[in-house]
Amino acid sequence: MHIPDGFLAAPVWGTLDAAAVPAVAVIARRAQRGFDESKVPLLGVMGAFVFAAQMINFPVGVGTTGHLVGGTLLACTLGPGPAAVAMTVIIAIQALVFQDGGILALGPNILNMAVFGVLAGYLPYAIWGAGPRRKTAIFLGGALSVMVSALLALSELLLSGVRMPGPVLGLSLLLFAVSAALEGAITVAVMQALETIQPDFVRQRQPARAGSSLFGIVAIAAILLACVGVLFAATSPDGINRLGIQTGIASRVQTLFTTPFSGYQTTFVQSAWVRKASSGLAGLAIIYAACIGLGRAAAARNRSL
């Protein structure tokens, strides 16, 4: 789902980069309202969990993979504002540290997944989440978040002059629809698991605190995904990269700089598993620290007002 550098024309990514700055600023300001210190651990651990889950690609078709995006999961557990902020942190660190998604295309990726994807995913939950259609609302939210993000990405590619023959575009939409259905199903399963552990977690907005059973279980799950889940992750390209191969624009991919964790592998380590696991653990630590820092800053600002 992450658009790499080289796929979009300069006017497209430049305009969307400029639009992303005020969009994130407005959402961050709204997220700050009512945010208190008790919600900070949840922000950190859920951000880390979604980052770890995004590392696990699964097959959605022949030669194509997908992964949990997590926007609806974050929105249902944190609220749409904090979820958008957490997703922005995840996407930015993925691009800057792991070279997953472009630096120049950071604005489009943030708008697609962290802004519009999160808001679209939260909409069904906001309407039906408190009633008997709760599971359906969560499923629809997960599916809608992926389809909205995918349609925006496809639109940006078309605006950039990428030619997509009808069969290629149709197949891409079908594969994104499969990813969307899986996103919805996984989101429902994770939400049910969280509410089994702590029944008042979401319904009554009781945040998980550091040291609580819910906090500990989510943290352990994130670590296991980063250390063990990566061993079973599919290695085929995801929908956007597969489309790049089919349309011939994959050769345009640009890498502006490299880091020791490029491609979710610690480059200075010999063992293949240790390369992946150590990179994943580093990502968890960075995401957790960034979310905790932002959460504490928002809580402190609220106290000073």
N, C-alpha and C positions, 0 to 999 in steps of 0.2 A: 504493500500500500504506500510505502515511502517512495516519492519521486526522486530519482537521483539527479545530480547536476548534468546538464547536457540534453535532457529530454525536452525542456521547455524553452521557448524563445525568450530573449532578454526582456522585451516589453511585457510579457506575461508574468515572468517571475519577479521582475522589478516592481510592477504594479501591485502584485499580491504581497510582496515583502513590505511595501509601504503600507498596505491596508492592514497587515497583521499586527503592526505595532499599536495603533490605537485600539484595535479590537481586543487584543490581550490586555491592554491597560484598563479598558472599561470593565472587562470581565474580572480582572484582579481586584478592582475597586469594589465591585459588587460582591465578590467572594469574601472580602474582608469584613463586610457587614455581618455582625452576629457571630463572627469567628472567635472562639475563645481557646484558652490554653488546653482545655481537655480534649480538643479535637486534633491537636498537633500529632500525637503518636499515630492516630489512624491515618492521617494524611501521608505520613512517612511510610508506613508499612503497606498501605494499599498502592501507593506509587511504586514501591519496590516490587510488589507482587505482580502488577501489570507489566512492568518492565521485564521481569523474568518470564512471564507467560508469553510475551511477544517474541521471545527467543526461540520458542518451540513451534516450528513450522510443521504442518500436517498436510497430506495430499488432499486436493480438492478436485483433481482431474489428472489426466495423463500428462505427466511432465510439468505439472503446476501445483504449487502449494499455497497455503494461506496460514494465518496465525490469528490468535485472539488479538483484537485491537484494544478492547477494554474500556472504551469510552462510556458505554452504558453502565458497566459494572462500577466504575468510579462515580458516575452521576447518581446512581441509586444509593451508594453508600456514603458519599461525601456531600452530595448536592451538586447541581450543575456548575456553579461558579468555581468552587474548589477543585472539582473534577477537571474543568478546562485548564486551570492553572497547573495541576499535577500532570496532565497530558502534555501541556506545553513544555514543562520541564523534561519529561521523558523524551519527547521528539527532539528537543534541542540537544540533549546530552547524547542521544543516539547518533545525531549528525556530527557533533563536534568531537566526540570521543571515539565512537565506533564506526564512523563513516557509513552509517546506515541512513540513507536519505541525503539529499544534497544540502550544501551550505547555502548556495544561492537560491535553492528551492525550499529553504526553511520556511519562509512565509507561506507559500502554498500548502506545504505539508501541515503546518500548524492550523491554518484556516480549515483545511479539509477534515482533519481528524480531531483536533483539540477544540475547535470552535463549533463549526457546523455539525460535525459528527457527534460531539457530546450533546449539543442542544437537541439534535434530532433524536438521539437515543433516549434522552430524558423525557421527551414529549409524551409518548404513550404511558410511561410510568406516572407522569404528573397527572394525566387524565384518569387512568384506570387503576393505578397502583395501590390504592387504598381499599378497593372493592374485591368482589369475587373473581374478577378477571386479572388478578395480580400477575399470575404466571404468564398469561398471554401478553400482558403489557410489557413485562420484562423481555420476553422473547421477541416481540415486535420491536422493542427499543433497540435490542442488540442487532437485529437484522437491518433495521432502518439506518442505524448509525453507519454500518458498513456500506450499504447501498448509496447513501448520500455522499460519503467520502469518495467512493469509487466513481460515481457519476461526475462529481466535481473534478476529480483527477482526469477522467476521460475528456471532459469539456476543456480543461486546460491544455491537454495534448492537442485536441482539435484546433483550438485557438492558436496554438504554436505551429500549425501547418502540418502536423503529423497525419499522413494519409492512412486511413484504416478501411480496408475493404470490408464490405458488408459481412461476409462470413467471419472475418477476424473480429470485428466489433461484436457480432452476435455471440461468438464463442466466449469473448472476454466478459460480456454481460452475464452469460450463463455461469461462468466460473465464479464471478463475483457474487451471484445469487446463491451459489452453493456455500461460499464463504460466509455470506450473511446468515444463512440458516444455521450453520455451525456456530457462528458467533452468538446467535440467539439462544441456542440450546446450551452452550457452555455457560453463558451468563446466568441462565435460569439455574443450572446445576450448582454453580458457585454461590449464588444468592441463597439457595436452599441450604447449602452446607453451612454458610455463615449464620443463618437464622436458627439452624439446629443447635449450633454451638452456643449462641447468645440470642435468644428469641426476641429481646427488646432492642437488638442492635440497630435494625433499620426502621422497623415500624414506629418505635418511640424515639428514634434518633439518639440513642444512648451510645456515646462513642466508646470505642475500645481504648483502654488505657494500657500503658506500658506495664508488663507484668501480668496482665489478664490472660485468661486461657485463649480468648479469641485472638488477641495480639500475638501471642506465642505461636499459635497454630498457623496463622497467616504468614508469619515470619519464617517458620520452618518450611512451609509449602514453597515459599519463594526461593529459599536456599536449595531445596531439593530440585526444583525446576531448573535453577541455574547450574547445579552441579551434576545432576543425574538425568534430568529431562533432555538436556542438550545432546546426550548420547543417542537418543532415539528420534531426534528431530529430522524431518525430511530435508534433503539438500537441494531439491529442484527449485527453480526460480519462482517467486510469487507472481501474482496476476499482473502487476505493473511491469515487472522485469520480463516476464514472458511475452507481454505485448510488445515491449521494446525489441525483443528478438524477432518476433513475427513481422514487425513493421520496418526493421532494419535500423532503428535508431539506437540500438544497444551499443553500437560502435561509437556513439557520441558521448558516452558517459565520461565525465571528468572527475578527477580526484585532485582537489586543490591542495591537500596536504595529507600526510599520514600520521598516525599515532601508534603507540605500542599496543593498542587494543583494536586495531583496524580489523573489521570483519568479525568482531566478537571472538578474537583469538589473541592471547598474549604472545606477541611475536618473539620475545626473548626466552620462551620456554620450549623445551624439546618435546615433551610428551603431548600427544594430540589431545587427550582428555584434559590434562592439566591446563593446556592452553585455553580450552573452551571454558572449563570450570572457573579458573582464576579470573578470566575476563568477565564472566557472569557475576562472580562475587564482587569484583571491583565495581561493576555497574550498579549492583544492588546498594553498595555502600554510598556511591556518589548520588544516586537518585534519592535514597533515604535521607542523606545529609542535606541535600538541596531542598527537599520538601519540608523537612523539619525546620530548616532555617527560615524558609518563607513563611511557614505556619507560625513560628514564634514571633517573627517580625510583624505579621498581621495581628496577632493577639496583643502584642505590646502596643501597637498603634491604637487598637481599640481601647485599651486601658487608659491611654493618654488623652483620648477624646472626651 
